[in-house]
Amino acid sequence: MIRKLKKHQFLFEELVKRDFKKKYKRTVLGILWSLLSPLMTLLVMRIVFTQFFGRTTNHYTTYLFCGTLIFSYFSDATNQGMSSLVDNAGIFTKVNVPKYLFLLSKNVSSLINFGLTFLIFLVFCLLDGITFHWRFILLFYPIMCLVVFNIGVGSILSALYVFFKDIQYLYSIFTLMLMYMSAIFYNIDAYEPHAQKLFLLNPIYVYISYFRTIVIKQAIPDLTIHILAFAYAAVALLAGARMYKKYNQRFLYYL
Amino acid sequence: MEYNNKTVVLENVSVRYIVGDFKNIGLKEYVVRKLTRNYHVKEFWAVDGVSFSLEKGDMLGIIGSNGAGKSTLLKVIAQIMNPTKGKVIVNGNVAALLELASGFDGDLTVRENTYLRGAMLGYTRKFMDEMYDSIIEFAELQEFQDRPFKQLSSGMKSRLAFSIASLVNPDILILDEVLAVGDVAFRKKSEAKMLEIIGRGVTTILVSHSLQQIRQLCNKVLWLERGKQMEFGDPKTICDKYEAYLNKK
């Protein structure tokens, strides 16, 4: 796969450029907008929910930002990834190129966006009185897992989207539900201990809680969280890769 | 069988295609149709038992009416599709110029599209940097380089597509209706360019509806009808037979 990527490096670079330019419509404001959207969500949540949850949660702004940061990256990357095959059908039905290039290129532009938001996140942490610590380096672990997880989920979605065009509506309902179940603005301490365990079934919650443990609690998450973070990413990627392998030829009938 | 001098060998190649209700239906409709048993998918052989081989320097013309399986066969040779049955052996790198005007992006500029297309065709960035000016010059689009692609006329689009594609230096060249591009002046230019590439001794496969062109250029002809191989061999006799077949229809 590495050799293949190397062979198609020029194409991949051009695809990344294209996706990035198209996403931001080549305006400075375009990039600003996509940074603004998680910030606006943050602002609204901060205003609305501080009354309910802010008093019992330390560093509530940072708590919220951990949630919106992770969730908006996940949502952006998977939604962009979903259309990667359908949008590029004109290319891969005419030229013999690996189909995952298109998904990866969309993920790169989402990742760049995430990187910029992450920098703003760090600034907000400072403003919120969080002290930086060497443990922050560990944040690379959940980010790497999340990147892989997003690629995996994106490939599953993009394959499904070729077959069923209404997946995008179903998926937007699903992401909305997932958002409410990811404890972005509330604290799960109010639940009984075994109910709290159920949240670990949600990969997004696992990544968010990793972030919060490092940034707010200034502690290293336990081994279970590490294993789960990795396992969810691996399962998503394997499932996606399997679908691409299985339907590689079948895609051509549908496009 | 010996493959030493052969560049393209197809042995009993068949491709199964499916047609039916599956396209553009949502999950919801799929479930409903499955439940009401109103979901029909038909399988058919788009290409059915085609065998032939080509040597270096050969120029093959593929003829046949619409839906005969010509484009599918080209996709198999270009290795975009795998055959359901049979064997395809291709020695050397293939450049497939299929339906040139599609695959561009309307929102990108002409320059960006040129690079993207070059990348799709497997060129390197260095090569594109060197050739970019001559591509634009050949396509006569000097004033349009930084305009969005969607502002070009369809003739200009095909001209650009052809100019980029004509830089290929493959062992096997696949052309799907690409010789009919642009106005008369450009067509002359592009035909000359095409002949120059063919003259380098590459193996060329050409799909065309112009029998005159096939007679002029090709030394072998494959006639497909509904996926089946009707004839393979000498252009003159087959083109005559094909013409008689068309007249009878």
HADDOCK unambig.tbl for C-alpha pairs under 7 A between the chains (distance, minus, plus):
assign (segid A and resid 10 and name CA) (segid B and resid 119 and name CA) 5.78 0.50 0.50
assign (segid A and resid 10 and name CA) (segid B and resid 124 and name CA) 6.45 0.50 0.50
assign (segid A and resid 10 and name CA) (segid B and resid 125 and name CA) 6.35 0.50 0.50
assign (segid A and resid 11 and name CA) (segid B and resid 116 and name CA) 6.66 0.50 0.50
assign (segid A and resid 11 and name CA) (segid B and resid 119 and name CA) 4.48 0.50 0.50
assign (segid A and resid 11 and name CA) (segid B and resid 120 and name CA) 5.93 0.50 0.50
assign (segid A and resid 14 and name CA) (segid B and resid 116 and name CA) 5.62 0.50 0.50
assign (segid A and resid 90 and name CA) (segid B and resid 102 and name CA) 6.25 0.50 0.50
assign (segid A and resid 90 and name CA) (segid B and resid 103 and name CA) 4.60 0.50 0.50
assign (segid A and resid 91 and name CA) (segid B and resid 103 and name CA) 5.14 0.50 0.50
assign (segid A and resid 93 and name CA) (segid B and resid 80 and name CA) 6.75 0.50 0.50
assign (segid A and resid 94 and name CA) (segid B and resid 98 and name CA) 6.04 0.50 0.50
assign (segid A and resid 95 and name CA) (segid B and resid 80 and name CA) 6.57 0.50 0.50
assign (segid A and resid 95 and name CA) (segid B and resid 120 and name CA) 6.92 0.50 0.50
assign (segid A and resid 96 and name CA) (segid B and resid 79 and name CA) 6.31 0.50 0.50
assign (segid A and resid 96 and name CA) (segid B and resid 80 and name CA) 4.94 0.50 0.50
assign (segid A and resid 164 and name CA) (segid B and resid 24 and name CA) 6.87 0.50 0.50
assign (segid A and resid 164 and name CA) (segid B and resid 25 and name CA) 6.12 0.50 0.50
assign (segid A and resid 164 and name CA) (segid B and resid 26 and name CA) 4.50 0.50 0.50
assign (segid A and resid 164 and name CA) (segid B and resid 27 and name CA) 5.25 0.50 0.50
assign (segid A and resid 165 and name CA) (segid B and resid 24 and name CA) 6.38 0.50 0.50
assign (segid A and resid 165 and name CA) (segid B and resid 25 and name CA) 6.65 0.50 0.50
assign (segid A and resid 165 and name CA) (segid B and resid 26 and name CA) 5.13 0.50 0.50
assign (segid A and resid 166 and name CA) (segid B and resid 26 and name CA) 4.86 0.50 0.50
assign (segid A and resid 166 and name CA) (segid B and resid 27 and name CA) 6.30 0.50 0.50
assign (segid A and resid 249 and name CA) (segid B and resid 81 and name CA) 6.53 0.50 0.50
assign (segid A and resid 253 and name CA) (segid B and resid 18 and name CA) 6.85 0.50 0.50
assign (segid A and resid 254 and name CA) (segid B and resid 23 and name CA) 5.95 0.50 0.50
